Amino acid sequence: MTAPESRLPGPDRSPGFLLWRVTLAWQRAMRAALAPHDLTHVQFVLLTTTWWLTRSGEAPTQRQLAEQAGTDTMMTSQVVRKLAERGLLERADDPADARAKRLRITAPGLELVAKALKDVEAADASFFDGVGSEFTDSLAKLSP
C-alpha cells in the first residue's frame, strides 16, 4: 500500500483546508446574526440581492437573481417562492417572456433587509476584524 504524499507539511498550510475551516466558522456567525430575523443565509442573500438589483429601477428576473447571487436556478426558484409566501417578495410574470418571473421586494421585505443587513454587516466586521481590505480584494479576485 502506497502512503499518500503531499507537498505541504500539514493542513494548517493548505489554502483549501484553511478556507474550509474559515467558511464553516463564518457560516456559524451568519446563522447567529440571521436567527433573530427568521432567515436562512440563502434567504438573506437572495432577498438582499433582489434589493441590490432593484435599486437600478428594474425588477430582476429569477434567472438574473440566481446569476448575481451565484446560486442554482432551481434552488433560487424554491427559495424565492418561500420568500413570496412570507410576503417579502412579489413574483410577477414577465410581459416579454412568459417563462420568466420578475421580482419585487415588498415593504415588509425591505424592512427586514434593513434590519438583517445591519446585523450581517456587523457580524462580518467582527469576524473579519484585523484582516484588512487586502483580504477583501483577494476574495474578489477568487470570485467567479
Number of C-alpha atoms within 10 A of each C-alpha: 3 4 5 5 7 9 7 9 9 9 11 11 11 14 10 11 13 13 11 12 13 13 12 12 12 16 13 12 16 20 16 16 23 21 12 11 14 13 17 15 17 15 17 21 18 22 25 21 19 26 21 14 18 15 10 9 8 11 21 22 20 21 18 17 26 20 13 14 16 14 16 12 15 12 12 21 17 11 17 24 16 14 21 18 11 12 14 21 23 18 18 13 13 15 10 7 9 8 8 16 19 19 26 23 22 15 12 13 20 18 13 18 22 12 13 21 17 12 18 20 13 13 19 15 12 11 15 14 9 9 10 9 10 9 12 12 10 10 10 10 9 8 7 5
